[in-house]
Amino acid sequence: MRKIIVQKFGGTSVADTNKIKNVAKTVIREKQNGNDVVVVVSAMGHTTDYLVKMAKDLSPDPSGREMDMLLSTGEGVSIALLAMAIQAQGYDAVSFNAMQIGILTENIHTKARILKIKTDKLKENLKAGKIIVIAGFQGVTDDGEITTLGRGGSDTSAVAIAAALNAERCDIYTDVEGVYTTDPRVVPNASKLDEISYEEMLELAHAGANVLHPRSVETAKLNNVPLRVRSSFKQDNLGTLILGVDKMEINRPVAGVAADLSQARIVVCDVPDKPGVAAKIFSALAKENISVDMIIQSYARKVSNTNDIAFTIDSADLDKTVKTLDTLKHDIDAHGDIQIDDKIAKVSIVGAGMIDRPGVASSMFETLAQQNINIRMISTSEIKISCLVDKSDAHRAVKALHKVFGLESTEIADVKGDLPDV
Amino acid sequence: MRKIIVQKFGGTSVADTNKIKNVAKTVIREKQNGNDVVVVVSAMGHTTDYLVKMAKDLSPDPSGREMDMLLSTGEGVSIALLAMAIQAQGYDAVSFNAMQIGILTENIHTKARILKIKTDKLKENLKAGKIIVIAGFQGVTDDGEITTLGRGGSDTSAVAIAAALNAERCDIYTDVEGVYTTDPRVVPNASKLDEISYEEMLELAHAGANVLHPRSVETAKLNNVPLRVRSSFKQDNLGTLILGVDKMEINRPVAGVAADLSQARIVVCDVPDKPGVAAKIFSALAKENISVDMIIQSYARKVSNTNDIAFTIDSADLDKTVKTLDTLKHDIDAHGDIQIDDKIAKVSIVGAGMIDRPGVASSMFETLAQQNINIRMISTSEIKISCLVDKSDAHRAVKALHKVFGLESTEIADVKGDLPDV
């Protein structure tokens, strides 16, 4: 039984016909390794921007259904061109859009979730020795409506197809060399990780590392599909393998350090210490689609019988949050201010290995103390410890933690892009 | 029961977002007339050229299947954008590609024929009051392969959809104002015809008038769908209605005059006068996909018992024809030369009214004689008389015939483009 490898190439990797020729070579190399190959591609480079611009020319608020019809054409172009490029090099290839395969999704436009992938057409074509090229990012509903999957869509398509085909592995080709112990723009000698668990990858992604959308990692975890993040341009580099923690060979307390500079802290002061108050606040925010991250409720003050509820949100939701809380204030009988602070950052250490190792948290707190960095809030999960600090301290915190937990490489990472703002 | 009007807009009419807004207005105007409206559109302006160029970058001979996948994305873009533009003006619209509707074709890539069109989705959406926007030029096979219809494809899609829906009429919007009595670049006071029969339109098209591809006219004739050719830019002008001869109100011997400058004449000299020789020649040419137009076989010469076979072909097929005949010469025992003349033109008069009117042919021959134009070959059908003349005489012949048969307008037609070469 031949192994199936699913490969995914993003828009940058197929931005022009020369790049498509290179992708064809990478695909064929995997085929020459004796594997069956299924390739998932996004729309070419700036196609989506161009299509969105035309839509906005025609309508200030184009319908989701027609946006999906419009955007799904982008992958139609790239799959056909890639199949041609593979054929031109003497290999049999066939392209399919989501409708042809039956990548069934919910009937929700612009951000549908995949429900089921039909595999009969895929298996039949693999059996015939063909390389299959599939349109990422798109799906179809039971009654033939075209949908798209929203952010991280093509990665998710690739992982879901790998799961449906019980593939050996899903390789996500990208413009970085893999997953790093921290942002190499902040710490130039950050190490590339050879392996990382799904859980660690999820915590790192949520903590501000942007290599993969959490959604695709969650899908991989759920279906136990090994994922490899690797460079489109440096083929020899095997990148980072993301897999179940039970299959990992590496044993280290901390896998990575991340900073999220886009959070804001809200404190609702002097709310009555009685049941249901927190529920009212957070369900009102949820109704407005505002994601809340760290939450701390102070001990109740004895005299006033009130307490403070503090939490963090994405800065982009700040206005909406304040508006929601203002409306709510009377209802929850809150007497104090609503305090806002967007000069904060969340610094996190992530590692599956910390579960059995006491002392990781105290090492973190000590390190920050030595750096004279004040901790404003703390939250922990099984494999992550996050500290809220002043935004201006964030990079210094990351550097110190990265060093303390022994994550440095002897090499300087080759990365582009500016340092994130503090 | 509301009437259904099918409208078709070509690539020039939807070349940019401003033009798409104009098309939306035209569509809405028809809806405001109280009709149900189904719109068929082609890919935007130069999209197809751009896609073909990328394909050629990747492969000297891209597979038909992948070309169809690639090109079919073009209409996906234009249908979504047109639906958005209609919605932005406050009308309910929904776009569908061929796969969603079920425009079923043969399993032949790049030039499939439509076999059947499913109408349930169309009827359901019309019933819901929606304007339906459909991708022209494309189809789908029984097993979900995407096909395209080749030349004249979008016109044919529109006519076939009109037939399937039993539509009142199919309006083909184009950059000319209608069908003219002759090429207005040759005869500036050519008249726009208000009505013309399918048969006349077909003969005119085959005789070199390029308003509609014969394929779409044939489909309209077969299904008795009234077709209107009209201008995208001059909405008040009703253009030309193409319909069954039995429904026509107008009574005139000649509807139009056309010249085909792209023919070449071949004479195979001294072939034996025995049964089966002509069959051998023309079946050999048919096997090579060479269309033969006029055919004349001379009377057999008494002494040698041979005759000459003359016929015309498209100049583009000249080399292929000569090669085929050279191979055949020995087999048919032909002793003479193969003469070639590509300095000829076919001038035709077309009119359903000539059936009951003797003297039309003699008027034509007399007119050409008065002009001192030599007739090299003659062929006739029920509603057409064609004369082969020297290419340099073609425009003069058209002008004289146009005048003799009373086809002149008092107005000078507003047309663009160069005069066809003689």
Interface residues (C-beta under 8 A of the other chain):
Chain A: T17 I20 K21 L51 M54 A55 D57 L58 S59 P60 P62 S63 R65 E66 M67 M69 L70 S72 T73 G74 G76 V77 I79 A80 L81 A83 M84 A85 Q87 A88 V94 S95 N97 M99 Q100 K121 G144 E145 I146
Chain B: T17 I20 K21 L51 M54 A55 D57 L58 S59 P60 P62 S63 R65 E66 M67 M69 L70 S72 T73 G74 G76 V77 I79 A80 L81 A83 M84 A85 Q87 A88 V94 S95 N97 M99 Q100 K121 G144 E145 I146
